[in-house]
Amino acid sequence: MKELVELMSEKRIVLDFKAGNKKEAMERLIEPVADGAARSAMLAALMEREELGTTGIGFGVAVPHVRVESVTEPVVVFGRSAKPLDFDAMDGSPCSLFFLVMGPTVSDAQETYLHAMAKISRLMRQQQNRDRLMKAGSVAEVLTITRDGER
């Protein structure tokens, strides 16, 4: 099973992005993964998923996730918002830390997709991990915190 940092990569870390709302946040998170028509389809799928129920899990964290045909293997994008955003989180708190999880629609990749979601959940349960990610000054530091949190 792949480690979370393998699904993220340096290119999929967006530090201190600017967004005014949930849709803009999703747009920023999708940028490292796709462009053109694929980006539009991903955004539509994510927004449709949000209508089913919020992916704002609380404590300033959101984990938007969706399975789409344009993705061939699970990917994770980490993003940190320069300004906390209202993401309709379960606890009502605005979100600053985001883990976008996208997986393919084929069933043989579902285990990796679900495993990534579980790892993010465990990582974000710890206040010290959330604090460290908020203060991280570089992409390398985010990867180190994530790797350390998986152990």
JOFENVEN-V254351 format. One record per backbone hydrogen bond with DSSP energy under -1.0 kcal/mol. CO is the residue of the C=O (numbers start at 1). NH is the residue of the N-H. Records with the same first field share a line. If there is no record, write none. Layout:
CO->NH  NH
This chain:
3->7
4->8
5->9
7->76
9->12
10->13
12->78
14->80
17->82
21->25
22->26
23->27
24->28
25->29
26->30
27->31
30->33  34
36->40
37->41
38->42
39->43
40->44
41->45
42->46
43->47
44->48
45->49
46->50
47->51
55->63
56->90
58->61
60->96  97
61->57  58
62->99
64->101
66->103
68->71
75->102
77->100
78->14
79->98
80->17
85->95
89->92
95->85
96->81
97->62
98->79
100->77
101->66
102->75
103->68
106->109
107->110
109->113
110->114
111->115
112->116
113->117
114->118
115->119
116->120
117->121
118->122
119->123
120->124
121->125
126->130
127->131
128->132
129->133
130->134
131->135
132->136
138->142
139->143
140->144
141->145
142->146
143->147
144->148
145->149
146->150
148->151
